[in-house]
Amino acid sequence: MIESPSRSSACDSPNARGYCGLAMTTDSSTTLTSSQAVVRAGLMWAFVGVLLFSFSVPMTKVAIGGFNPFFTATGRAVIAGAIAVVVLLARRVPFPDRQYLRPLIFTMMGAVWGWPIMLGFALQRTTAAHAAVISAFMPLTTALFAVLRSHEKVSKSFWLAACAGSSALAVFALSRGGAEGGDLVADLLVVGAVLSSSWCYVEGAEVSRAMPGWQVISWVVVLALPLTLPLSFVLWHVTSSSYTPTGLQWAALIGLGVSSMYLGFFAWYRGLAMAGTAHGGQVQQLQALLTLMWSALLLGEVVTWPTIAAACVVIGCVVWAQRSRGIITLAPEE
């Protein structure tokens, strides 16, 4: 049998060196272009997730006016879980391997219990603007957890951009009245909500490297059903006499279950898996500004020049944070 010459031996010829060098350069350029395309697509997915998440705080504020905060948290999870059961059965998705159960449970603790319950109780004691001051640091804590948990490598420039963007959001929230409504218990609740949400983002993004994001959040809310379903029934039975929810408050609760609790995570986990949790998570800096935009469009609030200036600063910091990154691993196809 005659063996074909290897690429390296073929390139030993003086006449072939130029061709081989060009070929290797072309291969590297193609790989780099492909990686950049993955990152751009990941950032777009992350933005879609943030777009859906941006309704979370205002809808929670509306919903807790007609429901007990605990019921608001468990009810939204039941709504998402019911949809997920249908989706998983229709797609005939097998039960996750045992190795993925731990991160899925951690994700469930943050997405289903930590963030919704603590935020709901905090908003009973303080204003949404004040909660936004602390929530502004969520992209930064997400990046920190990503480095600690997933060992993602980020540069000093990235940390400067993340800190600058988070600080700009905090200052902006303070200027919008975030300094008012201060309450130690409420502040601790929001801090707990931010930490639990950041951790669940990182855990969920890790699993998203092995399965599509829509499967991750589907299993998260389905695994929670044995607790959320009976709890919701008991809470409704015990607390319904104290509340008279309006149609708008019912719509807010359903919106939380469909959008913030379920569909938003489809895009979010896909984006984090493709762009990297630390870098992709910085897109969430735009969430507070999007929330203000919805307030202007839907509630008639005025968008001021400081709002526009803050938006420009935050967008600049998000772009800055994306200029330093490592090799990205493509997430599983949806």
N, C-alpha and C positions, 0 to 999 in steps of 0.2 A: 504493500500500500504506500502510495506517495502522499506524504503530509504536505499540506499547503503551508507556505511560509507564514510565520506570525507577523503581526503588525509591527512589532518592535524591530524584528530582523529586516523586514522590508524597508523600514525607514533608515537602516544603516547606510543604504546607498546614498552617495552625495547628491545624485540627481533627484532622489525621492524625498530628501529631507524637507525641502521647501513645501512640497505637496502635503506631506504628513503633518508638518507644523500648521499649515492652513486648515487641514481637516480637524486637528485637535482643537484649534482655536474656534472653528465653526461649531464643534460639539459643545464646547464650554459656553459659547454665546447662546446656543439653543437651550441648554440647561438653565442658564441664567434667565433667559426670556420666559421660559416655562415657569420658573419659580416666581418671577415677578407677576406673571398672570395669575398664579394661584393666590398670591398675597392680595392682589387687587380684588379678586373675586371674594376672598375671605372678608376683606374690609367692607365690601358691599353687603354681604350677608350679615355681618355684625351690625351694620347701620340699620338694616331692615328690622333686626331684633330690637335695637334701641328705639327705633321709631314706634314699635308696638309697646315696648316697656314705658315709653314716655307718658302713656295714659294712666299708668298704675297709681301714682299718688293722687291725682284729682279724682279718679274713679273710686279709690279707697275712701277718700274724704266724703264723697257722696254716699257710698254704700253704708258706711258706719253710722250715717244719720238715720238709717232705717233698719239696721241689723246689729246684733251684738258683734263686737270685734272678733271674738272667737269663731262665731258662726260665719262671719265674712271670710275668715281664713280657711276654715274647713269646707265651706260651701263652694268657694271658687275651685278648690282642689277636687271636690266631688264632680263638679261640672267638667273640669278638664279630664278627670279619670274616666267619666262615662264616654266622652268622645274618644279617648285613647283606647278603651276596650274595643270599640267598634273598628277603629283603624287597625289595631294589631290583629284582630280576628280576620278582617277583610284582606290584609296583606299576608296572613298566615305566618307571622313572625314567631320563630321559636323562642322559648324562655332563655334569658341570658345565662352564659356560663357562670359558675360559682365565683370565678375570679373577679367578675364585674359587680357582684352584689354589694360588696363593701362600699365602693365609690358611689353606686347608685343610691344606697341608703343614706350616705352622707349628703348627697345632693338633695335627696328628699327632705332631710332634716332642715336644710337651709331654705330650699325653694317652697316647701309646703308649710313648714312650721315657723322657722326662725324669722324670715323677712315679713311675711304677711301678718303674723300675730303681733310681733313687737312693734311693727310700724302702725298697725291699727290702734293699739293701745297708746302709742306715743302721740298720734294725731288727735286723740281725745283730750290730751293735756297741753298740746302746743299747736302752733300754726304750721301749715305746709311749708311756708318760707323758712321758718326756723329749722325744720327737719331737713330742708334742702342744704343748709349750711354744712351739716355733718355728712349728709349723703354725697356731697360733692367729692368727698375723699374716697368713694367706693372704687373708682378706676385705679387709684394708687394702691389701695389695700389688695385689690385683685392682682395687680402686678407683683406685689410683694409675696402674696401666697403662691403665685405661679412660679416665682424664682425658688421659694422654699420647697414647694411640693413637687413641681415638675422639673426643677433645675434648669429652667430656661435661662439663657445667657442674654443679658441686656447690657447696654453701654451706659457710661456716665451721662452721655447726652440724653439718653432715654429718660433717666431719672430726673434730670433737670426739666425736661419737657413735661413729664408727668406731674412733677411738683408745681411747676408754673401753671399748668392748666387747672389743677385742683385748687390752687390758691386763688386763681382768677375767679373760679366758680364760687368759692366761699366768700370772697369779697363782694362779688355781685349779689349773692343771696343776702348778705348782711345789708347791702344798700337797698334791697327790696323789702326790708322789714324783718329780715331773719334774726336780728338781734332781739326782737321782741318775742314774748312768749317763752322766755327761758325757764326751764324747769329741770332740776337735776334728774328726777326719775325719767322724764321724757327724753332727756339727752342720753341717758344710759340705755334706754330702750332703742333709740335710733342707732347708737353705736353698736349694740348687739345685733340689730337688724342688718347693718352694713357689713359687719364681720361675717355673719352667717351667710349672707347673700354672696359675698366675695368668695368664701370658701366653697360654696355649692357651685359657683361658676367654674372654679378651677377643677373640682372633682368631676363635674359633668363634662368639661372639655377634655379631660383625660380619657373618659370612656368614649367620647366622640371620635377618638383616634382609631377605635376598634369597631364602632358601629355608627350609622348615621345619626345626626342630632335629633331627628324626629323620633327615632326609636328610644334614645336616651330619655327624653322628657316623657315619652309615653309610658315607659316602664317605671319611671319615678312616680308619676301620679297614680298608676295602677297599683304599684306596691304599697302606696299610701291608703288605698281604698278600704282595707280591713279596719283602719283606724278612723279615717275621715268620714266614712259613710255612717257608722253608728253614732259617732260623735256629733255629726251634723243633725241627725234625727233627734238626739237627746237635747242638744242646744236649742233647736227650734221649738221643741215641746216646752222647754223650761223658760225661754226668753221671749217667745213670740207675742205673749200678752203685753209685754212692755214696749213693743215697737209696732208702728203702723207704716210699713214701707210703701212708698209711692211707686208708680211705674218707672220713674227715672232711677230710683234706687235699685229696683229689680234689674233694670237695664245695666246699671253700673256693676252689679254683682255678676251678671252673666258675662258682661264684657271682660271683667277681671279673669273669669274662668277660661274664656275662649282665647282672649288676646294675650294678656300679661302672664297667665299661668300655663299656656299651652303653645299657641302658634308662635309667640315671640321667641320661645326657646328653640323652635325648629331652626330659625335663621341664626340665632345667637350662638348656639353650640357649633353649628356648621362653620360659622365665621371664625370662632376662636380656634377650632381645630385646624383651619386652613391658614390663618394669619398669625397664629401663636397667641396664647392666652394673654401674655403681658402686653404685647403690642395691640392686638385686636381689642382688648379690654379698654384701651384708651378712647375708643370711639364712644364709649359711654359718657364721656365728658359732655357730649352733645345733648344728653338726655334732659338735663335741667332746662336748657334753652328751648328744646322742642316742646317741653311741657308748657313753657311760657307762651310759645307760639300758639298752642292749642287754646290756652286761656284767652289769647287775643282774638282768635278766630271764632271760638265757640261761646266764650263768655263775655266778649266785648271789652276785655281789658286793653289798655293802651300800651303799645310797644314804644318805648322811649329810645332816645339816642344812646344812653348808657347800655341799654339792652343790646343794641346793634353792635356797640363797641366791644362788649363782653363776648358776643358771639364771634366777632372777628378774632379776638385774642385766643379764645378756646379752639377755634378751627385751626388757627396758626400753630397752637401747641400740639394738636392731634397730628397735623402734618409733620411737625418737627419730630414727634415721637416715632413716626413711621420711617424716618430716614436712616435708622440704625436697626438692623435685624440680622438674624442668622438664617440658616437653612430651614425651610418650612416643610413639614411632612404633610402630604395631601391626605385629607380626611376621606373616609369611605364614600363611595358614590351613593347618592340618595335613591 
